[in-house]
Amino acid sequence: ACVSHAILNPMGVDRLRNSKIDELITTDTVLRPALDRVAIKTLSVAALLGEAIKRIHSNSSVTSLFEFKGGRTS
């Protein structure tokens, strides 16, 4: 399963532990404690934010950051 911001309360952690989800993939946009018995893969958004700031500063397109070979992500 994938989420952009893993804001997990104790009930959510229990539900994850008891679910059939093998791994939760999220970003480092919110601080969260390490969790035992929950496979979480955290992806950094630092490069994306840095590139967006650079493009905004140089009046370049930020939209193209969200494009890939198959089209746009939205």
C-alpha positions as semicolon CSV with decimal commas, in nm:
position;residue;x (nm);y (nm);z (nm)
1;A;0,000;0,000;0,000
2;C;0,117;0,357;-0,066
3;V;0,038;0,679;0,120
4;S;0,191;1,023;0,084
5;H;0,189;1,106;0,458
6;A;0,187;0,818;0,708
7;I;0,024;0,982;1,007
8;L;-0,036;0,673;1,217
9;N;-0,218;0,671;1,549
10;P;-0,209;0,360;1,773
11;M;-0,531;0,225;1,620
12;G;-0,389;0,263;1,269
13;V;-0,070;0,083;1,369
14;D;-0,273;-0,206;1,513
15;R;-0,479;-0,225;1,196
16;L;-0,165;-0,236;0,984
17;R;-0,016;-0,511;1,197
18;N;-0,333;-0,719;1,162
19;S;-0,386;-0,650;0,791
20;K;-0,274;-0,840;0,484
21;I;-0,060;-0,546;0,373
22;D;0,298;-0,668;0,320
23;E;0,458;-0,325;0,309
24;L;0,355;0,038;0,350
25;I;0,538;0,282;0,122
26;T;0,533;0,645;0,232
27;T;0,737;0,965;0,225
28;D;0,942;1,145;0,487
29;T;0,703;1,443;0,491
30;V;0,595;1,378;0,851
31;L;0,800;1,257;1,146
32;R;0,695;0,921;1,285
33;P;0,853;0,684;1,532
34;A;1,001;0,352;1,424
35;L;0,743;0,075;1,440
36;D;0,807;-0,290;1,511
37;R;0,627;-0,561;1,313
38;V;0,525;-0,313;1,042
39;A;0,721;-0,310;0,715
40;I;0,746;0,055;0,616
41;K;0,955;0,185;0,328
42;T;1,014;0,559;0,352
43;L;1,104;0,757;0,041
44;S;1,270;1,098;0,065
45;V;1,109;1,398;-0,103
46;A;1,422;1,613;-0,059
47;A;1,537;1,596;-0,422
48;L;1,186;1,668;-0,552
49;L;1,141;1,970;-0,324
50;G;1,489;2,098;-0,405
51;E;1,426;2,073;-0,778
52;A;1,086;2,242;-0,742
53;I;1,242;2,533;-0,550
54;K;1,517;2,565;-0,812
55;R;1,263;2,569;-1,096
56;I;1,037;2,821;-0,924
57;H;1,337;3,046;-0,862
58;S;1,435;3,030;-1,230
59;N;1,075;3,064;-1,358
60;S;1,086;2,712;-1,507
61;S;0,811;2,452;-1,525
62;V;0,728;2,260;-1,208
63;T;0,457;2,063;-1,390
64;S;0,717;1,864;-1,579
65;L;0,840;1,719;-1,248
66;F;0,520;1,514;-1,241
67;E;0,538;1,376;-1,595
68;F;0,668;1,035;-1,698
69;K;0,691;0,839;-2,024
70;G;0,329;0,723;-2,007
71;G;0,190;1,072;-1,946
72;R;0,117;1,281;-1,639
73;T;0,071;1,132;-1,294
74;S;-0,256;1,314;-1,228
